[in-house]
């Protein structure tokens, strides 16, 4: 039940099972009133249907609801930073650190702290610190002191078993890849609810369903879900590494090694991390697992040569799996003749590779032969459309693609339409994220220089017109049940869930990357909390922000606690036992705007060896009213003011951008961009501009609905008294929104 409750909170709702509603009360009980008051302290309100359902539920269930929300909002964590009342700078300087360093070497007198360091007189003002200002070890801890400072409450709705079942179906049938939050919700729901009879929409989603069948000891049910050997490898790799995408071992090893590098050579542990990761990635399977996979491959309803072609792109990985699974041994058994043939063809390489044939004809400029092959695989044709337009010319490529565009998944059609403008711009650098890597800024395609601006504009227009025509035809083919439509204006600020998925979990109401949050007041407060559940140790995570001006940048971080319009709460480098620790940065938007700042980028880094620690939480607070900072402990966290937060789960990330403040627009763009390096300075600020441009080019839900209305000849009304009503509450279920991507 707690699993369903946590999933419902991500949908701005509270799940109440039928067995918890045992009464038919009319009067509000004292327990319910207390619950609502406590929820209000956390920044949540309840709708009338939810209030009635809570009032009829048992006291024990009400306590479960409160405990779950307190856990999600981090009420029981330690939120004390290094400095008390850190909105007033301590005045510490680099000289203080140097003096303290030499004082500890030469044993000069001073105040001895619990960590063993001696702080000389006339250096750090110790009465202002909760720990050691020299090594960043906290000694004093603090709870949240101020509640209900938020200017807006998040209204929670009622979620029933029917809602949970419908949401599970939406996740399973989603036509775009699920992000980390959706996948985590899917796992929780599959653990509590029966598997609905629906067709799974995406290969990666299949992995969660297959996992359920394997846990139930029903591998034969998983057999029918595998459509290629790649699906089998995806599942095996997912179970071994936790990654739903097939990230090459060398990529994981390289990232782990780079994450363990250190600025100081003596602290560099990259060589050890490389060996450790290689050991962890070694494959080892039981006889039961080997037989299961052998059966899957042997019973697959595909030609052996075709299967070999599908295995070819990951040939080196397949060699490792074949050995670890002892498939050669099982292929000698009676009844495994197909597996025997498969291995023979695979090792002898007696099969043709479709991509090899495409490359052969393409390099020789055989237009008809190349397009004949590409038309056999519409999805791959779509992914290579832009490059082929530059190689063969716009007219023949568009003509060939137009013949099969109706077979292309809608998500790819929309992707082509959204990114055409960026791709065909000679001056535009694009942001890409290699599988398992970090975001990179790459130059425009060199072939663009062969065309003039007018030709490139024609290419862009050709792609956009063709895609728009295809989408309208798909919508027009669906008979509408109404005549009018209402679109919430906020939907024009929320992008459609295509690409740029989040790798981290949002335990509070989830948002899509590119969503813009309005800043209510003049203050934005960043927060980072890490180390809960871990023993006391050196674990240095850093919260920073980069301020971008015209032609220059400024930063606020552990090495620069005060910057224009920004104040940092102090650098903590060690965590206390079990309860974690916190850092903050306060941004004054009025000062930033007056100084001419354009953007402020929010970042967090792992300064310690390794990646960002799991369960680290970062986000920002915002309120129309002033937010207090405790002078006694420095605690500046108030759950009612939290506008957005994420929890780190990706084990390969070293640095993360988790938001950008557009100073002029007075709004925060939620985005997630990984980068390498121990410091915020390692972030390439050029990537931020490129990714913002990419997000701006994405189709919004509002514009997609407008296209639907035009195709189905629906009148768009400015009020919600329409036949079809689309609100932000409806868009909260991003998996359901993908139903608009008509295939």
Steps between C-alpha positions, in 0.01 A plus 500: 500500500783742578639433150171607340489800730847618395406460131179699548689790660699536177164556331387766752265253664459267799412136446233371740427125481147378552593315818618826660162673450287328764274784617227730367564812706340837437678704767871567469688299764772639719753256349415615146527865602842432651610319182389789276680749726821295483471469122459877481828544690668294229349715225215272395125555489226245429208507259146447626472137375833416663397668826182289514694181426763580764231576754355152444837324520659341804735696729781257418464573128497874566825458692646307203410788267669753726809284552536446125478871427743580779744250353464637148547860618799405717361631827703255710832575332772728632472834320766693693771652276856585605426865588238640737304791355696466175307783333750720688849409367755381757780696335728196473786538251756281327753635750301342785538159336875548443560615858300205637686258272843607628374530858405129493835401350709694753259434792421867570253560782132569445158339538510123450185365331356143524642418156853562639572824317627806685349834399734790586365817657394785272422273204159336462215631723428159657175611665352525149570138403321167559824314432862537403549786253833352394407141408123542461401238759166581671456457878163666567176406326162664465142420414265709288394806695271685260194356325218641284708778343397388153267731311320219317374159611521190283143366490480120524218307332345162579654194334306172499587148393343574161728804462806292591405227252440756224836665574674161480341442159611845385859430603504164325354638177703824499633570150811672628774361722420534870725720711648385833198617700250326275705179493527500878123552523447215254704262715305600811164456327589162349596384849154591635255458211424220252643533150235664275426355158661773287763518229830636635605806302880520537779240513643641822161477671495130413793443735287577806224266379745221423652544845159433656461176302851384596434576868184291469707217350314523169773553238277352230275809528801720438581303183214656302613850596845461342495602135877494443824378663567866589198491733654205683834677533324815621332304778818317602701825506225679691500231768879515521555877500162666563519691170200465268706608201781276380800707609826343385725360777789718387280809544406404856862421583623827352238709684572328833873558455457867407266557795771378738764742373606774737659841464765389752704211353541335843121466529448366147326160510420462132722194451333314788153601377584363156595159641204492740251582224644230273454250783141609562411472130620141470213272398408194704181297466345194661404192303137599532571840342700340220221258413243781507694718251582199280128424478419862415748509211415151375125568495513849349280528193768646275738368238844421646678722245263785582573455869874512430457829314320645803780379728775646281504863632574365852719213383770539766241501778325195354827307505524565875137401560529182291798387705352596838168329418673182371288517186747293299448214748119525488500518118629139492191368676208343317229751415740796482574470128406863429734624771776286348439656156488847652839464668653346187387789281596757763857378549560433130343839415294335228229761490432832327479827691233743380691807621810383314300487176360851565850636559626323186241661273507833677876549466474421129214747466253238379183695579228251406669201663564694822142622530358157416684360801413792729131469414509146639569646845303825540627573851864493392416702189348767727808508725731552202270732304691826558839351414361339184345830392843660514663201326252430219312831487165605640257408220583128445538437872170666596322325214627159614422572864147626418414153368551338842442783749165352601691196632732714715415519874343834590770579756762494220284714271467766770872477577587571137266799491636642828872470427510588130553870573803434721656238272491705179664805662866537399581711805328282757691262724285210616489327838509121491517243776678179401360185658640485853698821450463867587352780290737618229498801273567397139544723195251514215521235225789599265280420198285802584773721354422357154160669500396864510257645753205486262553129431529422871181692571333292230619178663372609839163600353473173306547293816263709710226505234523127436490414871213741568301357209556146629391591854188676378407200285535273804280724715245550221464123465371482859135594538448763766218459751460874561506836329691722745830485690651684797880521541642627829747785419761332725516208254676731254794504746523122548691303234380170359684205654729416207871451569702672774368263765599551862739247654407593856188459710248770591322391819282812507267585208708424192575737211642456152835644404447842351209584731514864614424595860402858576696667781242645740723726709845657480687209659589153376667264746691197372545203734691173501473222760705182498631219717178371661540139613880502457761476778710806584771543236671741263245550220538837333212609277492862381207728418587785264351743253645674194385853417516582129537859383562633152856386432591374849400264781511508878454215745376443853647183647710359786797708382297818451231518767377846399430613144277760339151431631607160642599368845626149582444326836853353524688195374431171683745223412405226748161362594373412850374153585170400328324840495679671212588866455403798283624796299306802371541790258273805515438697178368856500336547160472878543876539550575259214273686261650837596851359440402389150507124560335295225490149645589325824580129459443268798758221538615232742825303487672209668832644618576168668624206293216332316162617377221697662388303804168314463196661667659844493212749467530833321239761419390853562256690722293798402235711673326831455576573865845522671655165596676495839852373572559383854762706687535218754564208262500646148219265390331658199283214377121524501313223314207731427732720288646219286413562137688205350748234609666184365668201661820368346493133395733490199831353615707640208445872558784720629341840449139598438324814379152493652352834400556839338361831624404731213551830679313718251199269473497442879456125454697180556541241224520146634761303310743222573845500343794290611858622473843375609736642759528572869420871471221717365768666287524177298156574355508630145255791516464483122316171548238678711410740221487214251276282715268792577470564127425130451233507772345815351466322166305213656132470428282591798189310602293810427625526140444128445140536617455799270613286204250234609221758520577634151516151347173391661334841441440567870432851623742608776321671789653726763305339784474143625137459384612292201449145373872422534675657800878486543639637826832492684352228724444284190854574376642390835474142370760536226456137394133568423599808297694273263165364378496815286794354308280314253666216310 
